Amino acid sequence: MFYRSSDILITSTHVVVMYPEAQRFPLDEMEAPYIVRHGRGAGFRTGHEIRARFGSTDVRIFYTTDRATFGAVRRALIRALEYRSDPLPI
């Protein structure tokens, strides 16, 4: 397990998004993950979002306005994807 919170679970095989309902996405099917930053204005904090394609569907993997949490989730997803492409020998 690379990351776990009440919002998201990242393992070596899946990303599980808990909100609005639990959805499980296999890392093997994830294509082109990318980051979207939502601007600040009118009293709103800057939001950070991770999205990816699964087949023909664009999916929001994670969203937060907390920079530290976003960084931790981003690093966990990077580690999980690296692990899937080149597993470490045991």
C-alpha positions as a printed NumPy array, in Angstrom:
array([[  0.   ,   0.   ,   0.   ],
       [  1.367,   3.379,  -1.02 ],
       [ -1.285,   5.711,   0.443],
       [ -4.466,   5.406,   2.466],
       [ -6.959,   7.991,   3.671],
       [-10.722,   8.321,   3.927],
       [-10.72 ,   9.717,   0.355],
       [ -8.344,   7.45 ,  -1.58 ],
       [ -6.401,   4.198,  -1.406],
       [ -3.367,   3.613,  -3.641],
       [ -1.898,   0.112,  -3.86 ],
       [  0.507,  -1.582,  -6.251],
       [ -2.432,  -2.755,  -8.37 ],
       [ -5.324,  -0.297,  -7.918],
       [ -6.469,   3.181,  -7.058],
       [ -9.675,   3.174,  -5.024],
       [-11.57 ,   6.459,  -4.943],
       [-14.004,   6.631,  -2.022],
       [-16.061,   9.7  ,  -2.944],
       [-18.858,  10.098,  -3.996],
       [-19.014,   6.28 ,  -4.034],
       [-16.231,   3.698,  -3.919],
       [-14.746,   3.04 ,  -7.356],
       [-11.753,   0.815,  -8.074],
       [ -9.427,   1.546, -10.998],
       [ -6.668,  -0.876, -12.067],
       [ -3.262,   0.785, -12.479],
       [ -2.609,  -1.435, -15.519],
       [ -5.452,   0.371, -17.313],
       [ -4.479,   3.909, -16.28 ],
       [ -3.4  ,   6.078, -19.197],
       [ -1.805,   9.511, -19.117],
       [ -2.41 ,  10.753, -15.576],
       [ -2.257,  14.532, -15.378],
       [ -2.648,  17.41 , -12.931],
       [ -5.207,  20.208, -13.09 ],
       [ -4.764,  23.278, -10.903],
       [ -7.844,  25.353, -10.203],
       [ -7.154,  29.066,  -9.774],
       [ -7.658,  31.186,  -6.741],
       [-10.293,  33.85 ,  -6.671],
       [-13.427,  35.189,  -4.991],
       [-12.385,  33.744,  -1.624],
       [-11.661,  30.237,  -2.908],
       [ -8.426,  28.395,  -2.204],
       [ -6.38 ,  26.949,  -5.046],
       [ -7.452,  23.391,  -5.807],
       [ -5.266,  20.574,  -7.067],
       [ -6.669,  17.648,  -9.005],
       [ -5.265,  14.414, -10.437],
       [ -7.082,  12.966, -13.444],
       [ -6.389,  10.023, -15.744],
       [ -7.916,   8.171, -18.66 ],
       [ -9.272,   4.662, -18.316],
       [-10.214,   3.522, -21.788],
       [-12.393,   6.278, -23.229],
       [-13.335,   7.717, -19.821],
       [-11.612,  10.665, -18.136],
       [-11.683,  10.138, -14.352],
       [-11.008,  12.432, -11.414],
       [ -8.693,  10.42 ,  -9.181],
       [ -8.22 ,  12.984,  -6.434],
       [ -8.994,  16.613,  -5.544],
       [ -7.948,  18.752,  -2.605],
       [ -7.142,  22.313,  -1.642],
       [ -4.433,  21.119,   0.76 ],
       [ -0.989,  21.285,  -0.898],
       [  0.684,  18.841,   1.498],
       [ -2.006,  16.199,   1.029],
       [ -1.914,  16.681,  -2.73 ],
       [  1.862,  16.222,  -2.739],
       [  1.616,  13.019,  -0.693],
       [ -1.048,  11.524,  -2.985],
       [  0.88 ,  12.564,  -6.104],
       [  4.1  ,  10.946,  -4.811],
       [  2.226,   7.776,  -3.832],
       [  0.696,   7.489,  -7.306],
       [  4.096,   8.009,  -8.935],
       [  5.625,   5.294,  -6.73 ],
       [  2.764,   2.894,  -7.47 ],
       [  3.088,   3.441, -11.227],
       [  6.869,   2.983, -11.064],
       [  6.394,  -0.221,  -9.07 ],
       [  3.94 ,  -1.576, -11.641],
       [  6.29 ,  -0.948, -14.552],
       [  9.481,  -2.198, -12.876],
       [  8.851,  -4.24 ,  -9.721],
       [ 11.698,  -4.475,  -7.239],
       [ 13.165,  -7.948,  -6.708],
       [ 12.343,  -9.519,  -3.369]])
